[in-house]
């Protein structure tokens, strides 16, 4: 009798519906939306969701295995399709329509490729391949980027039932219990966590987006589902404390994570552990646990619409600046929050509930699987068709004569007043990313040493006079022009450039590496050693203005430059457009003025620019101020003389740089004659 009462009490504790889990689902989505929309810098919402998915799905599968000894794949996948596929299809197709109407035509094809990957549940691997920075805030985000986590979950849903059935069968055969299942889950958790932690510093996109570095979070939930019958026997007072400790762990550790924290690393273990504790405490159904705060009508409703809110908030967040075509203020972000919630609510009642409770699909699981398959195929087909939709750009016949670009400072002033984008420039926008320097050499982030090679020598390669162009990508952007100048002035030009690496001795933090750019320090030292060997006649220094700049660093570098005996030239940095210029022009063909930047904004870090210039002057360098070639009347145009000035959000095009020959040639010619 006592045993019967104990079993009954345990069954009462292991509830089919968990209000605390519904509330935790609401907390997770509010964390995600708050972080993405800039309301609260709180991370970890997706990690909590992973644990919830693992626990709920793992619990369903294990219960079915206990009851029948197997899993009905048709029923399992039909349930997943009914819940996930219709809202996902609506969001993917709806986002494509919004993107075609409002986004840059130059990005539309990439967006629909992301949409295709999202519909087939492997967007996370596309993001890995593209080396996507999840926290980038430079306009490069895709409106489908948030599908990475759904892709991982759907890959889990595809494999989990088969693997669990096999593990349970093996465990019963070998050990006559489920110990082997637990050991296998622990192995997956440990191995996956180690891979995520170790790869974060080596290949952050792989660590962040890949299935094998994230699956430990979902598997943790599955392991807890396996242990739920034992956890439910916990003393209710202890269970209440555990659940409150879990909720506190989620909030505290999530607030400690910032955009500077290497993720996933070990930092995501905090929200994962917190979620596990909340769920574990709730298994014992304590009277005064965290469920007291998690179970309320508001959280219950938010939990119901959480899937749709997750689906819609990110596309609207990415597309909203294009839709309203104005500054993205806090008020605009709040509008995104509200509108995405309203869309999620409508989709919950009009789509999710209808498919979830459809009698035909519930009674005949194979129909649910087919419906999900057709929905997925239809969505993927829609993305394929969208990829061939004509873009909203005019075309012009190819011309044998290049656009004039810069002819004098008067051409810059004239460009300030230009409104409509010509068909010639519109046609060139599609290939804007190819309109960059091709001459000379530039070393990428990983290179630690400068090595002289044939590609680094341009201009008149047989000349006895040598010009060295040294710097980062803002030096390399001039290479095609210096190739032409070298040929015309009979000078050999040696290019020494490394992406993101100033030739001046500053300690630079690399956003892509998430740490100090040590490769730059070693590369710079080897480039200085090569300079001493070359003994150039003219040394041209060009680099991007940086807030890391220090006078001591500039002084140390120019002392090295002076010792080469070369005539020094300091080429001031080009203005910063502040946005991806081709994208902006493609969306403002009738009035391109929003793509032009005020001069005071474009000349960023003015105090550091002035300091570097002063140090260069003190060391006898000739100063060539590039600003008049880019700005006039307080404005820096994005198109000058029918030449696109920038091919991205920072670097000038090869076409415009070569048009600046009349601007740079007289100064360089005079310097070479004196050398």
Secondary structure, DSSP 8 states (H G I E B T S, - for coil): -HHHHHHHHHHHHS-SS-HHHHHHHHHHHHHHHHHHTTS-----HHHHHHHHHHHHHHHHHHHHHHHHSS--HHHHHHHHHHHHHHHHHHHHHHHHHHHHHHS-HHHHHHHHHHHHHHHTT-HHHHHHHHT--TT--SS---TTTTHHHHHHHHHHHHHHHHHHHHHHHHHHHHHSSSHHHHHHHHHHHHHHHHHHHHHHTT-HHHHHH-HHHHHHHHHHHHHHHHHHHHHTTS-HHHHHHHHHHHHHHHHHHHHH--TTS-SSTTTTHHHHHHHHHHHHHHHTT-TTSTHHHH-SHHHHHHHHTHHHHHHHHHHHHHHHHHHHTS---HHHHHHHHHHHHHHHHHHIIIIIHHHHT-HHHHH-HHHHHHHHHHHHHHHHHHHHHHTTS--S-------SS-----SSHHHHHHHHT--S--HHHHHHHTTGGG-S--SS--B-TT--S----GGGEEESTT-S-EEEEEESHHHHTTHHHHHHHHHHHT-EEEEEEBTT--SS----EETTTTEE-HHHHHHHHHHHHHHHHH--SEEEEE----TT--HHHHHHHHHHHHHTT-EEEEE------SS-HHHHHHH-SS-GGGGSEEHHHHS-SHHHHHHHHHHHHHTT-EEE--GGGT-BTTEE-SEETTEESBSSSS-B-HHHHHHTHHHHHHHHHHHHHH-
